[in-house]
Amino acid sequence: MKISIEDAVHMIVNDHFDRRDISIDMDLIDDVGADSLDSVQVIMDVEEELDVIIPDEDVEKLRTIGDIIFYVKNAKWVLELPIRL
């Protein structure tokens, strides 16, 4: 069974911060209590789990759980395109 992007991001954040009250409008730093290193680790875990690449210049723009979900949903197609050499 394939897990949804929303569920995967929620699981990563829940596991990383040991919280079960995560919602999409929560800010990683202000609401969840992450520092910049925690935020980077969450993004790295999302990249690994969902097989996406989030460029460094975009990472700082991803403040909320919803931001991460929206970004991955809208960027995922790029990695699914066949590579032509």
C-alpha positions in Angstrom: 0.0 0.0 0.0 1.4 3.4 -1.0 1.3 6.1 1.6 0.1 9.6 0.7 2.5 12.6 0.7 0.4 14.1 3.5 0.7 11.0 5.7 4.4 10.6 5.0 5.2 14.2 6.0 3.0 14.0 9.1 4.8 10.7 10.1 8.2 12.3 9.6 7.4 15.3 11.7 5.6 13.3 14.3 8.6 10.9 14.7 11.2 13.7 14.6 9.5 15.7 17.4 7.6 12.9 19.2 4.4 14.8 18.8 1.0 13.6 17.7 -0.8 16.9 17.4 0.8 18.0 14.1 -1.5 19.9 11.7 -0.7 21.3 8.3 -0.9 24.9 9.4 1.8 24.5 12.1 5.0 26.4 11.7 8.0 24.1 12.3 9.9 26.7 14.3 7.2 28.8 16.0 4.6 26.0 16.7 6.6 22.7 16.7 9.7 24.1 18.4 12.2 23.2 15.7 15.5 25.0 15.3 17.1 25.5 11.9 19.0 22.2 12.2 15.8 20.4 13.0 14.1 21.9 10.0 16.9 20.8 7.7 16.7 17.3 9.1 13.0 17.1 8.5 13.5 18.2 4.9 16.3 15.7 4.4 14.0 12.9 5.8 11.2 14.1 3.5 13.6 14.0 0.5 14.7 10.4 1.4 11.3 9.0 2.2 9.5 10.6 -0.8 12.4 10.4 -3.3 12.4 14.1 -4.0 15.1 16.7 -4.1 14.4 20.1 -2.5 17.0 22.7 -3.5 18.7 24.6 -0.6 17.3 27.9 -1.8 13.7 26.5 -1.4 14.2 24.9 2.0 14.1 28.2 3.9 10.7 29.0 2.3 9.1 25.8 3.7 7.9 27.1 7.1 4.8 25.0 7.7 3.8 21.4 7.4 1.4 22.5 4.7 4.3 24.3 2.8 6.3 21.1 2.7 3.3 19.0 1.5 2.4 21.6 -1.1 6.0 21.8 -2.4 6.4 18.1 -2.6 3.1 17.6 -4.4 3.9 20.2 -6.9 7.6 19.4 -7.4 7.3 15.6 -7.5 6.5 15.4 -11.2 9.9 16.7 -12.1 11.6 13.6 -10.7 9.2 11.3 -12.5 10.1 12.5 -15.9 12.4 10.2 -17.9 16.0 11.4 -18.1 17.3 11.8 -21.6 21.0 11.5 -22.3 
